[in-house]
Amino acid sequence: MELITKPQSYDLCFSIASLVLVLVTLLIHVSEEKYFSRQRYIFGAIVLNALLVNLFGITHLLYLYSDVVRDFLGPAGNRYAVISEKIFTYLIPYCSILYVMSIFQIEPDNLRKKAYLVIPTAYAVLAFALGFFGDFFFTFNERGNLKFFYPHGATVNIGVWLYLIFAFYLYIKYTRTLSSEKAVALWIYFFLMLGAIPIRIITKSSAIFEFSLSISLLLCVYTFQNPSEFVDKLSGAGTRNALNFTITTNLLQKKEFTLFGIHINRFSVILGSESPETSADLKLQISKYLQQYCHDGNLFFPDNDEYILLFSGVTPDESVITRTEDQIRKRFKEPWRVRGGEVKLFESPYAIGFPDEVDTIERYGEVMGVIEKALTRQNREILRVSDLNMKVVEHDKKIDGIVKHALEDKLFEVYYQPIYSPETGKFSSCEALLRLKDPQLGFISPAIFMPIAERNGTILSIDRFVLASVCEMISTSEARKYGLEYVEVNLSVVDCIQTNLAENVINTLNKYNVDTSEINLEITETSEQGITSVMYENINKLTECGLSFSMDDFGTGYSNIARISNMPVKIFKLDKSIIQSAFDSEVSYMVMLNLIKIIKSLNKEIVAEGVETGEQARQIIKLGCDHIQGFFYARPMPKDNFIEFLRDHNG
């Protein structure tokens, strides 16, 4: 028991250890990427307070146990060191409660609430400061230790308990908005601070409190102060996780706020075309410019095409939103200068009001889906939720539920559209097209349900279902007998970047005894370099196994001559929009003609999609297209009808 109650045996060791921990925490904190956050500044203040508490605490301990230091400082120097330590110690609970409030995006909104927060700390600081001039609250014994006069001396601790009670209330109310890791870290911080008080009273040692504080700060610097999850390191703005957390926390507090978004057209494409250094410089420039319009921590960069500013206590129709829009539009009319060059950007602003227009994080995701579609059609005026047809949101939500259960409910069916070969005069191939038929809504267009399937994660299962259905059709029907050489099967971008794609495709073909030459996989071109590299790697693996590839919707994406010359594909499919427009104007016809010439010069095959008239078919054949697909020859049809079609037309 004497070991516990006699602190001189261990308190100096604890003080040195806690000082080392605080210095490590400070080093980590100052070495982090700079980002815009009130939380970061408050945490820095806590660490600085802890450092000063440790330094003054060690000074006092050296005074107690070292004759050299005792002679150097004298009683007056020790008095100053102890009082300074106490002042900074009692500042820590105040900074800690501000830190917790900053985590949960809480700010006192009037002078009375600010006073409630400050008064307990102001009282404690004043009580200790008076120790420089008198002995009303405490005195010093002969050794140089501080001794409180009770009961009035103990009143300095009342504020600490009030802060702990308030912190406990905040934890209970808001920790559900945090990830489990951060919630556990915050509760550990609370109990370390709480437990240090009785330990200090029992042991009469401030070193234990300092050590507990140092451990809790080190824990925080690796959780709440780790910017990787909540801060985009290149732009310094908040990530999507930070935005979702901020929205959820503000809604829990029933705050009124507006998200003002700036959608930058094709920004991800522009960033991908620049060097990493130039992209980082551009993102940081935009962030610093936008930061002037909002408080620290209220600027977000949730993805590569938009920035979002949060305005507290503001509705979308207030003048501050309009003024901000005007200023940002003026700036974006000017080019952004980066590393000796200039980049011109075009923005489309929008505003969403909480909680009147959007009251949950789920609803926010739905509204953003509609806004993204609407932004592609206009960028002249600020887009508001009131401008949107929110019936689309409800419709998408209903489709989402249908798509999630479509496979188990057997609502999907694979249709086949024959493709004509002018060289042989037969239909030697076809495209597999997925159809979704709901008992209530009837047929649902792939243009509607496929993007939803990509968002809700069912697209991989759907792609596997289509490939398996095609292989089953080839192996169990007489399609081969009637001249079917191969089937074109669409692959989503999501599937193309799966590391096990090649293995899954080959296993499916082997299961149904289908040769690799009987399947042609259709892919859609993407501009994203990270996706493109993974996609090409998968294409090369499957090509080595004997499968061929088509580039679908060619002419509508990001194509250029340099890229198409290196495309590891056998066939290019001219999009139906190019075919249709070619017969509406001479200029469009010349565009189509030159695309055909370029593709043929690369020794690639061409499929012309969307051919609907005999005149179109004759012109396409004359220009040298290898395959023709469209309603003029046949519409997509179920499996049995398709086999019958082949028998009738191919003989």
C-alpha positions in Angstrom: 0.0 0.0 0.0 2.9 2.3 0.7 4.1 2.0 -2.9 0.7 3.5 -4.0 0.4 6.2 -1.4 4.0 7.3 -1.6 4.3 8.9 -5.1 8.0 9.8 -4.8 8.9 6.3 -5.9 7.3 6.6 -9.3 5.9 10.0 -10.1 9.0 11.4 -11.7 9.2 8.3 -14.0 5.5 8.8 -14.9 6.1 12.5 -15.6 9.0 11.8 -17.9 7.1 9.1 -19.7 4.1 11.3 -20.2 6.3 14.1 -21.5 7.8 11.8 -24.1 4.2 10.7 -25.2 3.1 14.3 -25.5 6.1 15.2 -27.6 5.5 12.2 -29.9 1.8 13.3 -30.2 2.9 16.9 -30.9 5.3 15.7 -33.6 2.6 13.6 -35.3 0.1 16.4 -35.1 2.4 19.0 -36.7 3.6 16.6 -39.4 0.0 15.9 -40.6 -1.2 17.4 -43.8 -2.6 20.9 -43.2 -6.4 20.9 -43.6 -9.2 23.3 -42.8 -10.7 22.2 -39.4 -11.6 23.9 -36.2 -11.2 20.5 -34.5 -7.5 20.4 -35.5 -6.8 23.8 -33.9 -8.5 22.8 -30.7 -6.7 19.5 -30.5 -3.4 21.5 -31.0 -4.3 23.7 -28.0 -4.9 20.6 -25.9 -1.6 19.1 -26.8 0.2 22.4 -26.1 -1.6 22.6 -22.7 -0.5 19.0 -21.9 3.1 19.9 -22.9 3.1 22.9 -20.5 1.5 20.8 -17.7 4.2 18.2 -18.1 7.0 20.7 -18.2 5.8 22.6 -15.1 5.0 19.3 -13.3 8.5 18.0 -13.9 10.0 21.3 -12.7 8.0 20.9 -9.5 9.1 17.3 -9.0 12.8 18.2 -9.6 12.4 20.9 -7.0 11.1 18.3 -4.5 13.8 15.7 -5.2 16.9 17.6 -6.4 18.8 19.9 -4.0 20.4 21.6 -7.0 17.1 22.5 -8.6 15.7 23.5 -5.2 18.5 25.9 -4.6 18.2 27.3 -8.2 14.4 27.8 -8.2 13.8 28.7 -4.5 10.3 28.7 -3.0 9.1 31.5 -5.2 10.1 29.7 -8.4 8.5 26.5 -7.3 5.3 28.5 -6.4 5.2 29.9 -10.0 5.8 26.4 -11.5 3.0 24.8 -9.4 0.4 27.5 -10.0 1.2 27.6 -13.7 0.8 23.8 -13.8 -2.6 24.0 -12.1 -3.8 26.8 -14.4 -2.9 24.8 -17.6 -4.3 21.6 -16.0 -7.7 23.2 -15.4 -7.7 24.6 -19.0 -7.6 21.1 -20.3 -11.2 20.1 -19.4 -12.5 23.3 -21.1 -10.4 22.6 -24.3 -11.5 18.9 -24.1 -15.2 19.8 -24.1 -14.6 22.2 -27.0 -12.8 19.4 -28.8 -15.8 17.0 -28.3 -18.2 19.7 -29.5 -16.1 20.3 -32.6 -16.1 16.5 -33.4 -19.9 16.6 -33.3 -20.1 19.9 -35.2 -21.6 21.7 -32.2 -21.0 25.5 -31.7 -22.6 27.6 -28.9 -24.9 30.0 -30.8 -25.3 32.7 -28.3 -23.4 34.6 -25.6 -25.2 32.9 -22.7 -24.2 29.4 -23.8 -20.6 30.6 -24.4 -20.6 32.0 -20.8 -21.8 28.7 -19.4 -18.8 27.0 -21.0 -16.2 29.5 -20.0 -17.3 30.4 -16.4 -16.1 27.1 -14.7 -12.7 27.4 -16.2 -12.5 31.2 -15.7 -13.3 30.6 -12.0 -10.6 27.9 -11.6 -8.0 30.0 -13.5 -8.8 33.1 -11.4 -8.6 31.0 -8.1 -5.1 29.8 -9.0 -3.9 33.2 -10.3 -4.9 34.7 -7.0 -2.3 32.3 -5.4 0.4 34.6 -6.7 -1.0 37.3 -4.3 -2.6 35.5 -1.4 -3.5 32.2 0.3 -7.3 32.2 0.2 -7.8 29.0 -1.8 -4.5 27.2 -1.0 -1.1 27.4 0.5 2.3 25.7 0.2 3.8 23.5 2.9 7.5 23.4 3.9 8.4 20.9 1.1 6.8 23.1 -1.5 3.6 21.0 -2.2 0.3 22.8 -2.7 -2.3 22.3 0.0 -6.0 23.3 -0.6 -8.0 25.1 2.1 -11.3 23.2 2.3 -14.2 23.6 1.5 -13.6 26.7 -0.7 -10.4 25.3 -2.1 -12.3 22.3 -3.5 -14.7 24.5 -5.5 -12.1 24.7 -8.3 -13.0 21.1 -9.1 -16.7 21.7 -9.5 -16.1 22.9 -13.1 -14.3 19.7 -14.0 -17.2 17.6 -12.9 -19.6 19.8 -14.8 -17.6 19.4 -18.0 -17.5 15.6 -17.5 -21.3 15.5 -17.0 -21.8 17.5 -20.2 -19.3 15.4 -22.1 -21.2 12.2 -21.0 -24.5 13.7 -22.2 -22.9 14.5 -25.6 -21.4 11.0 -25.9 -24.7 9.3 -25.2 -26.5 11.5 -27.7 -24.1 11.6 -30.6 -21.6 8.8 -30.6 -23.9 6.7 -32.8 -22.9 9.0 -35.7 -19.3 7.8 -35.4 -17.7 4.6 -36.6 -17.2 1.9 -34.0 -13.4 2.6 -33.9 -13.9 6.3 -33.2 -16.7 5.7 -30.7 -14.5 3.4 -28.7 -11.6 5.8 -28.8 -13.8 8.7 -27.6 -15.2 6.6 -24.7 -11.6 5.6 -23.7 -10.6 9.3 -23.7 -13.6 10.0 -21.4 -12.8 7.3 -18.9 -9.1 8.0 -18.8 -9.8 11.6 -18.0 -12.5 10.6 -15.5 -10.4 7.9 -13.8 -7.4 10.2 -13.5 -9.2 12.4 -10.9 -9.8 9.8 -8.1 -6.4 8.3 -8.8 -4.9 11.8 -8.3 -6.8 12.3 -5.1 -5.8 8.9 -3.7 -2.1 9.1 -4.7 -1.7 12.9 -4.3 0.3 12.7 -7.5 -0.3 14.9 -10.6 2.0 12.6 -12.6 -0.7 9.9 -12.9 -3.1 12.5 -14.3 -0.5 13.7 -16.8 0.3 10.1 -17.9 -3.4 9.3 -18.5 -3.8 12.6 -20.4 -0.8 11.7 -22.6 -2.1 8.3 -23.5 -5.6 9.7 -24.4 -4.1 12.3 -26.6 -1.9 9.7 -28.4 -5.1 7.7 -28.9 -6.9 10.7 -30.4 -4.1 11.6 -32.8 -4.4 8.1 -34.4 -8.2 8.2 -34.6 -9.9 11.6 -34.7 -6.8 13.5 -35.9 -5.9 11.0 -38.6 -6.9 12.9 -41.7 -6.9 9.9 -44.1 -10.6 9.2 -43.6 -12.0 12.6 -43.2 -9.7 14.8 -45.2 -8.6 14.6 -48.9 -4.8 15.1 -48.6 -4.4 16.8 -52.0 -7.2 19.4 -51.7 -7.3 19.8 -47.9 -11.1 19.6 -48.0 -13.3 17.0 -46.3 -14.0 13.6 -47.9 -17.3 12.0 -48.5 -17.1 10.3 -45.1 -16.6 13.7 -43.5 -19.6 15.1 -45.4 -21.9 12.3 -44.5 -20.8 12.5 -40.8 -21.4 16.3 -40.8 -24.9 15.9 -42.4 -25.9 13.2 -39.9 -24.6 15.1 -36.9 -26.3 18.4 -37.9 -29.6 16.6 -38.6 -29.4 14.9 -35.1 -29.0 18.4 -33.6 -32.0 19.6 -35.7 -30.0 22.4 -37.2 -31.0 24.3 -40.3 -28.2 24.4 -43.0 -27.7 24.4 -46.7 -25.2 22.5 -48.9 -24.0 24.6 -51.8 -22.4 22.4 -54.4 -20.1 23.3 -57.3 -20.2 20.6 -59.9 -17.1 21.1 -62.2 -17.8 19.7 -65.6 -15.5 16.8 -66.6 -13.2 17.7 -63.7 -12.1 14.1 -63.2 -11.2 13.8 -66.9 -9.1 17.0 -66.6 -7.3 15.8 -63.5 -6.6 12.5 -65.1 -5.0 14.2 -68.1 -2.6 16.3 -66.0 0.5 15.2 -64.1 -0.1 14.3 -60.4 1.7 17.5 -59.3 -0.5 19.7 -61.5 -3.7 18.0 -60.4 -2.8 18.4 -56.7 -1.9 22.1 -57.3 -5.2 22.7 -59.1 -7.3 21.0 -56.4 -5.5 22.9 -53.6 -6.0 26.3 -55.4 -9.7 25.7 -55.8 -10.0 24.6 -52.1 -8.2 27.7 -50.8 -10.3 29.9 -52.9 -13.6 28.3 -51.8 -12.6 28.2 -48.2 -13.0 32.0 -47.8 -16.8 31.5 -48.2 -17.4 29.1 -45.4 -16.1 28.3 -41.9 -13.2 25.9 -41.2 -14.3 22.3 -41.7 -17.3 23.2 -43.9 -15.6 22.6 -47.3 -15.8 19.1 -48.8 -14.5 17.4 -51.9 -16.6 14.2 -51.9 -15.6 13.1 -55.4 -13.5 14.2 -58.4 -16.2 16.4 -59.9 -17.6 18.6 -57.2 -16.9 20.7 -54.2 -19.5 21.3 -51.5 -19.8 24.2 -49.0 -21.9 24.0 -45.9 -23.7 27.1 -44.6 -25.1 26.8 -41.1 -28.4 28.5 -40.3 -29.1 29.3 -43.9 -31.8 28.3 -46.4 -31.2 27.9 -50.1 -33.1 31.1 -51.0 -31.1 33.4 -48.7 -28.9 36.2 -50.2 -25.7 34.7 -48.9 -26.2 31.7 -51.3 -26.8 34.0 -54.2 -23.8 36.2 -53.4 -21.6 33.2 -53.1 -22.8 31.9 -56.4 -22.1 35.2 -58.2 -18.6 35.5 -56.8 -17.7 31.9 -57.7 -19.1 32.3 -61.2 -16.9 35.3 -61.7 -13.9 33.4 -60.6 -14.6 30.4 -62.8 -14.8 32.7 -65.9 -11.1 33.2 -65.4 -8.6 30.4 -66.1 -6.7 28.7 -63.2 -3.0 29.0 -63.5 -1.0 25.9 -62.6 2.7 25.2 -63.2 3.2 27.6 -66.0 -0.1 26.7 -67.8 -3.8 27.6 -67.7 -6.8 25.4 -67.1 -10.4 26.6 -68.0 -13.1 25.1 -65.9 -16.9 25.2 -66.2 -19.1 24.9 -63.1 -22.7 24.1 -62.4 -23.9 25.2 -58.9 -26.8 23.7 -56.9 -28.2 24.1 -53.4 -29.9 21.7 -51.0 -31.7 22.8 -47.8 -31.8 20.7 -44.6 -34.0 19.6 -43.0 -36.9 21.2 -44.9 -36.0 19.7 -48.3 -33.9 16.7 -47.1 -34.2 15.2 -43.6 -32.1 12.0 -43.7 -28.7 11.0 -45.1 -30.5 8.3 -47.3 -32.8 11.0 -48.8 -29.7 13.1 -49.5 -28.2 10.2 -51.6 -31.5 9.9 -53.5 -31.7 13.7 -54.2 -28.1 13.8 -55.3 -28.8 11.1 -57.9 -31.5 13.3 -59.5 -29.3 16.4 -59.3 -26.4 14.7 -61.1 -28.8 13.9 -64.0 -30.2 17.4 -64.0 -26.8 19.1 -64.0 -26.0 17.5 -67.4 -28.8 19.5 -68.9 -28.2 23.0 -67.5 -25.5 25.1 -65.9 -26.7 28.6 -66.2 -28.5 29.1 -63.0 -28.2 27.6 -59.5 -30.2 24.3 -59.3 -32.5 23.9 -56.3 -34.4 20.9 -55.0 -37.6 22.7 -55.9 -36.6 22.6 -59.5 -36.4 18.8 -59.6 -39.0 16.2 -60.4 -38.8 14.3 -57.1 -41.1 11.6 -58.5 -37.9 10.3 -60.2 -36.4 9.7 -56.7 -39.4 7.7 -55.6 -39.4 5.8 -58.9 -35.7 5.0 -58.6 -36.2 3.8 -55.0 -38.9 1.4 -56.2 -36.8 0.1 -59.1 -33.9 -0.4 -56.6 -36.0 -2.8 -54.6 -37.1 -4.6 -57.7 -33.5 -5.0 -59.0 -32.2 -6.3 -55.7 -34.6 -9.2 -55.8 -35.0 -9.7 -59.6 -32.7 -12.7 -59.8 -34.3 -14.6 -57.0 -37.8 -13.6 -58.2 -36.8 -14.7 -61.8 -37.8 -11.4 -63.4 -34.7 -11.3 -65.7 -34.7 -12.9 -69.2 -32.0 -12.8 -71.8 -33.1 -11.7 -75.3 -31.1 -12.0 -78.5 -30.8 -9.6 -81.4 -29.5 -11.1 -84.6 -26.6 -9.4 -86.4 -26.4 -9.6 -90.1 -23.2 -10.3 -92.0 -23.2 -8.8 -95.6 -20.3 -11.0 -96.6 -22.1 -14.3 -96.0 -25.7 -13.0 -96.2 -26.5 -14.8 -93.0 -27.0 -14.0 -89.3 -23.8 -15.4 -87.9 -23.8 -13.6 -84.5 -26.1 -11.8 -82.1 -26.1 -9.6 -79.1 -27.4 -10.8 -75.7 -29.6 -8.2 -74.2 -31.1 -8.3 -70.7 -34.8 -7.7 -70.1 -36.5 -7.0 -66.7 -40.2 -7.5 -66.4 -42.0 -6.7 -63.2 -45.5 -8.0 -62.6 -46.8 -4.5 -61.7 -44.6 -2.1 -63.8 -44.2 -4.3 -66.8 -40.9 -4.1 -68.8 -38.3 -1.8 -67.3 -35.7 -0.3 -69.6 -32.1 -1.3 -69.1 -31.2 2.4 -69.3 -33.1 2.7 -66.0 -32.3 -0.5 -64.1 -28.6 -1.0 -65.1 -27.3 2.2 -63.4 -29.3 1.3 -60.4 -27.8 -2.2 -60.4 -24.3 -0.7 -60.5 -25.1 1.5 -57.5 -26.7 -1.2 -55.3 -24.0 -3.8 -56.1 -26.2 -6.4 -57.9 -24.5 -5.8 -61.3 -21.9 -8.5 -60.8 -24.5 -11.1 -60.1 -26.5 -9.9 -63.2 -23.5 -10.1 -65.5 -22.8 -13.7 -64.3 -26.5 -14.6 -64.9 -26.4 -13.2 -68.5 -23.1 -15.1 -69.4 -24.5 -18.3 -67.9 -27.8 -17.9 -69.8 -25.9 -17.4 -73.1 -23.7 -20.4 -72.5 -26.7 -22.5 -71.7 -28.5 -21.4 -74.8 -25.4 -22.3 -77.0 -24.9 -25.7 -75.4 -28.6 -26.8 -75.2 -30.1 -25.5 -78.4 -29.4 -26.0 -82.2 -28.0 -22.5 -82.6 -24.6 -23.8 -83.8 -26.4 -26.0 -86.3 -28.2 -23.0 -87.7 -25.0 -21.0 -88.3 -24.5 -19.0 -85.0 -20.7 -18.5 -84.7 -20.6 -16.3 -81.5 -22.7 -14.2 -79.1 -21.8 -10.7 -77.9 -22.2 -10.4 -74.2 -22.0 -7.0 -72.4 -19.6 -6.5 -69.5 -20.2 -3.6 -67.0 -17.2 -1.4 -66.0 -17.7 -2.8 -62.5 -17.1 -6.3 -63.7 -14.2 -5.3 -65.9 -12.1 -4.2 -62.8 -12.7 -7.4 -60.8 -9.4 -9.3 -60.3 -11.2 -12.7 -60.6 -13.0 -11.8 -63.9 -11.0 -14.1 -66.2 -11.3 -17.0 -63.8 -15.1 -16.6 -63.5 -15.6 -16.3 -67.3 -13.5 -19.4 -68.1 -15.2 -21.4 -65.4 -18.6 -20.6 -66.8 -17.6 -21.5 -70.3 -16.1 -24.8 -69.1 -19.3 -25.6 -67.1 -21.4 -25.5 -70.3 -18.7 -26.8 -72.7 -18.7 -23.6 -74.7 -15.6 -22.7 -76.7 -13.9 -19.3 -76.1 -14.4 -18.4 -79.7 -18.2 -18.6 -79.3 -18.2 -15.6 -76.9 -17.4 -12.0 -77.7 -17.4 -9.7 -74.7 -18.6 -6.1 -75.2 -17.0 -3.3 -73.1 -17.6 0.4 -72.9 -14.7 2.8 -73.1 -13.8 4.7 -70.0 -11.6 7.8 -69.5 -10.5 7.0 -65.9 -6.9 5.9 -66.1 -7.0 3.7 -62.9 -10.0 1.8 -64.3 -8.6 1.6 -67.8 -5.3 -0.1 -66.7 -7.1 -2.8 -64.7 -9.6 -3.3 -67.5 -6.8 -3.8 -70.1 -5.1 -6.3 -67.8 -8.3 -8.4 -67.7 -8.8 -8.1 -71.4 -5.3 -9.3 -72.1 -5.8 -12.3 -69.8 -9.1 -13.3 -71.5 -7.7 -12.6 -75.0 -4.8 -15.1 -74.2 -7.5 -17.7 -73.4 -9.1 -17.2 -76.8 -11.9 -14.7 -76.2 -12.5 -11.7 -78.4 -13.7 -8.2 -77.4 -15.9 -5.5 -78.9 -15.9 -1.8 -78.1 -19.5 -0.8 -77.5 -21.0 2.6 -78.2 -17.9 3.7 -80.1 -17.9 7.4 -81.0 -19.8 8.6 -77.9 -17.1 8.5 -75.3 -13.5 9.8 -74.9 -12.1 8.3 -78.1 -9.1 9.6 -79.9 -7.0 8.1 -82.7 -4.1 7.3 -80.4 -6.3 5.4 -78.0 -8.3 3.4 -80.5 -5.1 2.2 -82.2 -4.0 0.6 -79.0 -7.4 -0.9 -78.0 -7.0 -4.7 -77.5 -10.4 -5.3 -79.2 -11.4 -7.1 -82.4 -14.7 -5.2 -83.2 -15.8 -1.6 -82.9 -19.5 -1.0 -82.6 -20.6 2.3 -84.1 -23.3 3.7 -81.8 -26.8 4.0 -83.2 -26.8 7.8 -82.6 -23.9 8.1 -85.1 -25.8 6.0 -87.7 -29.1 7.9 -87.3 -27.5 11.4 -87.4 -25.4 10.4 -90.5 -28.6 10.2 -92.5 -29.9 13.6 -91.2 -27.0 15.8 -92.2 -24.1 15.8 -94.6 -21.6 16.8 -91.9 -22.7 13.8 -89.7 -22.4 11.5 -92.7 -18.8 12.6 -93.2 -18.1 12.0 -89.5 -19.4 8.4 -89.8 -17.5 7.9 -93.1 -14.2 9.0 -91.6 -14.7 6.9 -88.4 -15.3 3.8 -90.7 -12.1 4.6 -92.7 -10.0 4.9 -89.5 -11.3 1.7 -88.0 -10.8 -0.2 -91.2 -7.3 1.1 -91.6 -6.5 -0.5 -88.2 -7.7 -3.9 -89.5 -10.6 -3.9 -87.1 -14.2 -5.2 -87.8 -17.2 -2.8 -87.5 -20.7 -3.4 -86.3 -23.2 -0.7 -87.3 -25.9 -0.5 -84.6 -29.4 1.0 -84.9 -30.0 0.4 -88.6 -33.7 0.9 -89.1 -34.3 1.3 -92.9 -33.3 -0.4 -96.1 -31.6 2.8 -97.4 -29.5 2.9 -94.2 -28.6 -0.8 -94.6 -27.5 -0.3 -98.3 -25.3 2.7 -97.5 -23.7 1.0 -94.5 -22.9 -2.1 -96.6 -21.5 0.1 -99.4 -19.2 1.8 -96.9 -17.7 -1.6 -95.9 -19.2 -2.3 -92.5 -18.7 -6.0 -91.5 -21.8 -6.5 -89.5 -25.2 -4.8 -89.2 -27.5 -4.7 -86.3 -30.9 -3.0 -86.0 -34.7 -3.2 -86.2 -34.5 -3.3 -90.1 -33.3 -6.9 -89.7 -34.8 -8.0 -86.4 -35.7 -6.9 -82.9 -34.4 -8.5 -79.8 -36.3 -11.7 -79.0 -36.5 -14.5 -76.5 -34.3 -17.6 -76.9 -36.9 -19.9 -78.5 -37.9 -17.2 -81.0 -34.3 -16.5 -81.8 -33.5 -20.2 -82.6 -36.6 -20.3 -84.9 -35.3 -17.0 -86.5 -31.9 -18.6 -87.2 -33.6 -21.7 -88.7 -35.8 -19.7 -91.0 -33.2 -17.2 -92.2 -29.9 -19.2 -92.2 -31.4 -22.5 -93.3 
